[in-house]
Amino acid sequence: MTPSPTPTTAEELRGAGLRVTAARVALLETVRNGDHLDVETLAAGVRDRVGHISLQAVYEALHALTMAGLVRRIEPAGSPARFEGRVGDNHHHVVCRSCGVVADVDCAVGEAPCLTASDDHGFSIEEADVIYWGLCPACSTARSS
């Protein structure tokens, strides 16, 4: 049996019920090729691919992509919102307190164990957002020098 081909970005947008535009395709590809990028950086990446696009249009497209589950928004305290293409696996993040670099961290045990709260207060929990804070290797080295 041959594996099914990976859907194209346009097919993913259609499958999520979104209209396919050059800007949305470029934005989704920029998010997925980047590493926890902020809106300004994403807008620059989209402009490199398709020309002019307003910052407002980027915000609106990011909102649509996030609501459709194609993009994940993370908001580390004291930092601008960041966006990533790794969705649906309930992974977490580590953030450098000095330079702000963000990296993915898988759940510690099994699949999405963090969704079992000690007391859910009657909530139907869908996602856990854990952020570890510290210093990245480069900042740790610079600080100890």
C-alpha positions in Angstrom: 0.0 0.0 0.0 1.4 3.4 -1.0 1.4 6.1 1.6 -0.9 9.0 0.8 0.9 12.1 -0.4 1.3 14.9 2.0 -1.3 17.6 1.4 -0.2 20.9 -0.1 -0.6 24.1 1.9 -3.5 25.1 -0.4 -5.2 21.7 0.3 -4.7 22.2 4.1 -6.3 25.6 3.9 -9.3 24.3 1.9 -9.6 21.4 4.3 -9.8 23.8 7.2 -12.5 25.7 5.5 -10.3 28.7 4.6 -10.1 30.6 1.4 -6.8 30.0 -0.4 -4.9 33.2 -1.0 -1.2 33.8 -1.9 -0.8 35.6 1.4 -2.2 32.8 3.5 -0.1 30.2 1.7 3.0 32.3 2.2 2.2 33.0 5.8 1.5 29.3 6.7 4.8 28.3 4.9 6.7 31.1 6.7 5.4 30.0 10.1 6.3 26.4 9.4 9.8 27.3 8.1 10.5 29.6 11.0 11.1 29.0 14.7 8.5 30.6 17.0 8.4 33.9 15.0 6.7 37.1 16.0 4.3 39.0 13.8 6.8 41.5 12.5 9.2 38.8 11.4 6.3 36.8 9.8 5.1 39.9 7.9 8.6 40.4 6.6 8.7 36.8 5.5 5.4 37.0 3.7 6.4 40.3 2.0 9.6 38.5 0.7 7.3 35.9 -0.9 4.3 37.9 -2.2 5.1 41.6 -2.0 3.2 44.1 0.0 0.9 43.0 2.8 -0.4 45.1 5.7 0.4 44.2 9.2 -3.4 44.1 9.9 -3.8 41.5 7.1 -1.1 39.4 8.7 -2.8 39.6 12.1 -6.2 38.6 10.5 -4.7 35.7 8.6 -2.8 34.5 11.8 -6.1 34.6 13.7 -7.8 32.6 11.0 -5.0 30.0 10.8 -4.9 29.7 14.6 -8.7 29.3 14.9 -8.5 26.6 12.2 -5.8 24.7 14.1 -3.1 25.1 11.5 -0.9 27.4 13.6 -0.3 27.7 17.3 0.0 31.0 19.1 2.2 31.1 22.2 2.6 34.1 24.5 5.5 34.0 26.9 5.2 36.6 29.6 6.9 39.8 28.7 7.3 38.8 25.0 5.3 39.5 21.9 3.1 36.6 20.7 5.0 34.0 18.7 3.6 31.5 16.2 4.5 28.0 15.3 3.4 25.3 12.9 3.7 22.4 15.4 0.1 21.9 16.5 -2.0 19.2 18.1 0.6 17.4 20.2 0.4 19.5 23.4 4.2 20.2 23.6 5.6 22.9 25.8 8.3 25.5 25.5 11.5 26.7 27.1 12.3 30.4 27.0 15.6 32.2 27.6 15.2 35.0 30.1 18.1 36.9 28.5 17.8 36.7 24.7 14.2 35.5 24.4 15.0 32.4 22.2 12.2 29.8 22.4 12.5 26.1 21.9 10.0 23.2 21.9 9.9 20.7 24.8 8.0 17.5 24.6 5.7 16.3 27.4 7.7 14.5 30.1 5.8 11.3 30.1 3.7 9.6 27.4 1.2 11.5 25.3 -0.2 14.7 26.6 0.0 13.8 30.3 -0.3 17.4 31.3 -4.0 17.4 30.4 -4.8 15.5 33.6 -5.1 18.3 36.2 -5.1 17.6 39.9 -8.4 19.5 40.1 -10.1 20.5 36.9 -12.8 22.5 38.7 -15.4 21.1 36.3 -13.6 22.3 33.2 -13.2 20.2 30.1 -9.5 20.7 29.6 -8.3 20.8 26.0 -4.7 22.1 26.3 -2.0 22.7 28.8 0.6 25.4 28.3 3.8 25.0 30.3 6.7 27.4 29.8 10.0 26.7 31.3 12.2 29.7 31.9 16.0 29.8 32.1 19.1 30.7 30.1 20.0 29.2 26.7 23.5 27.7 26.3 24.8 30.9 24.7 23.5 33.2 27.4 24.7 30.8 30.2 28.2 30.8 28.7 28.2 34.6 28.3 27.0 35.1 31.8 29.7 32.8 33.3 32.5 34.5 31.3 
